[in-house]
Amino acid sequence: MIPSSCKRLIEVDFPIAVVSEHSAREKSIRHGHPSTLHLWWARRPLAACRAVLMGLLLPDPCDKDCPADFKPKAWGLLAKRFGGGKKTGDIELRELLLKFIGELANWDNSTNSLYLEIARGLVKAAHPEETPVVVDPFAGGGSIPLEALRLGCETFASDLNPVACLILKILLEDIPKYGNSDFTLKDNNGKD
C-alpha cells in the first residue's frame, strides 16, 4: 500500500500537453465512443480521465516513501512497452511512467491489450493488498468511473439525473458484463 506520506505521481509531474492533445482529438471520434450514447453537456474527455486516474493511483518513484517493491515491478511492466534497457534510477522511472501515461491517453491505445495489461499491472503493483476503489457520486456521463474500471479499479457511481443513471448502468454494468457480444434486437420469434 502507498503510505499517505508518499506523493502521488500527479503531484509531482503530469504530461499535460500530450494528454490535452489526445483529449482534443477525442472530440472528433464518433465510432465506438461512449459520447455517441447520449449528448452530454459536460462530458469529461476519456483521455484526460484515464491519464489523471493513472497519475493519482501511482506513487512518485522519486519520493523517499515510495514502496520499494513498486519500483522493480514498474520497471518490469514498462519493459514490455519500452524495452528492457538499463534501469538507471528513479528519475528515469518517473519519466517512463509519465511517457506511458501520455501514450495511454491516446484513444487508439485505450483498448490495446498491451497498454491495458501494463496499466492494470502498475495499479496492482502500487496497491498489492487491495483493489483501489473510485467513487463518483455525481458521475454524469460516466467518464471517470468508466476509466477507473478500465484500469482495474472497483467503481461506485451515481447521479441525480435518471438519464445519467441509465447511461451509468449501460457503461458500468451491461457492457462489462456482456463484453463485445452483439446487442441485436429480436422479434418475438427470435429472428433479427
Secondary structure as UniProt FT lines:
FT   TURN            4..5
FT   HELIX           9..12
FT   HELIX           16..26
FT   TURN            27..28
FT   HELIX           34..36
FT   TURN            41..42
FT   HELIX           46..57
FT   TURN            61..62
FT   TURN            64..65
FT   TURN            68..69
FT   HELIX           70..82
FT   HELIX           90..104
FT   HELIX           107..109
FT   TURN            110..111
FT   HELIX           113..126
FT   STRAND          133..136
FT   TURN            137..138
FT   TURN            140..141
FT   HELIX           143..150
FT   TURN            151..152
FT   STRAND          154..157
FT   HELIX           162..169
FT   HELIX           170..174
FT   HELIX           175..178
FT   TURN            179..180
FT   TURN            188..189
//
